[in-house]
C-alpha cells in the first residue's frame, strides 16, 4: 500500500528530497506520490512539517 499526500500539503518540498525511489513530484498546488513507485517506507512522513503524507 502506497502513501498519499493529503490536502494539508504546503508544497514545501521536504518530502520530495527524502524519497529514496523518486516517487514524489510537484503536482498542481501540492506534491503527489506515484503509487506504482512508492515502497511504503514512510520517509516522506517523517520529514513533513504538517503530516501530509499518510498511508493509503
The 8 nearest C-alpha neighbors of each residue, nearest first, counted from 0:
[[1, 55, 39, 2, 54, 34, 38, 37],
 [2, 0, 39, 34, 37, 55, 54, 38],
 [1, 3, 54, 55, 53, 39, 52, 0],
 [4, 2, 52, 53, 55, 32, 54, 5],
 [3, 5, 52, 51, 31, 53, 8, 32],
 [6, 4, 51, 7, 8, 52, 3, 53],
 [5, 7, 8, 4, 51, 29, 9, 28],
 [6, 8, 5, 51, 9, 49, 50, 4],
 [9, 7, 51, 6, 10, 29, 5, 4],
 [8, 10, 11, 7, 29, 49, 6, 28],
 [11, 9, 29, 12, 8, 30, 28, 25],
 [10, 12, 9, 13, 8, 14, 47, 30],
 [13, 11, 15, 14, 10, 16, 30, 25],
 [14, 12, 15, 11, 16, 47, 46, 17],
 [13, 15, 43, 17, 12, 16, 47, 46],
 [16, 14, 23, 12, 17, 18, 13, 24],
 [15, 17, 14, 18, 13, 12, 19, 21],
 [16, 18, 14, 15, 43, 19, 42, 13],
 [19, 17, 21, 15, 20, 16, 43, 14],
 [18, 20, 21, 17, 22, 16, 42, 15],
 [19, 21, 22, 18, 36, 37, 38, 23],
 [22, 20, 18, 23, 19, 15, 36, 24],
 [21, 23, 33, 36, 32, 20, 37, 18],
 [24, 22, 32, 15, 21, 31, 33, 30],
 [25, 23, 31, 30, 26, 15, 32, 22],
 [24, 26, 30, 29, 31, 27, 23, 10],
 [27, 25, 30, 29, 31, 28, 24, 10],
 [26, 28, 29, 25, 30, 31, 10, 24],
 [27, 29, 26, 10, 30, 25, 9, 8],
 [30, 28, 10, 26, 27, 8, 25, 31],
 [29, 31, 25, 26, 24, 10, 23, 4],
 [32, 30, 24, 23, 26, 4, 25, 29],
 [33, 31, 23, 22, 3, 34, 24, 4],
 [32, 34, 22, 35, 36, 37, 23, 31],
 [35, 33, 37, 1, 36, 32, 2, 22],
 [34, 36, 33, 37, 1, 22, 38, 32],
 [35, 37, 22, 34, 33, 38, 20, 21],
 [36, 38, 34, 1, 22, 39, 35, 33],
 [37, 39, 40, 36, 1, 20, 0, 34],
 [40, 38, 1, 37, 41, 2, 0, 54],
 [39, 41, 38, 42, 37, 43, 2, 1],
 [42, 40, 44, 43, 39, 45, 2, 54],
 [43, 41, 45, 44, 40, 17, 18, 46],
 [42, 44, 14, 41, 45, 46, 17, 18],
 [43, 45, 52, 41, 47, 42, 46, 50],
 [44, 46, 42, 43, 47, 41, 50, 48],
 [47, 45, 44, 43, 14, 48, 13, 42],
 [46, 48, 50, 44, 49, 45, 14, 13],
 [47, 49, 50, 46, 51, 13, 45, 44],
 [48, 50, 51, 47, 7, 8, 9, 52],
 [51, 49, 47, 52, 48, 44, 53, 7],
 [50, 52, 5, 4, 8, 7, 49, 53],
 [53, 51, 4, 44, 3, 50, 2, 5],
 [52, 54, 2, 3, 51, 4, 55, 44],
 [53, 55, 2, 3, 1, 52, 0, 39],
 [54, 2, 3, 1, 53, 0, 4, 52]]
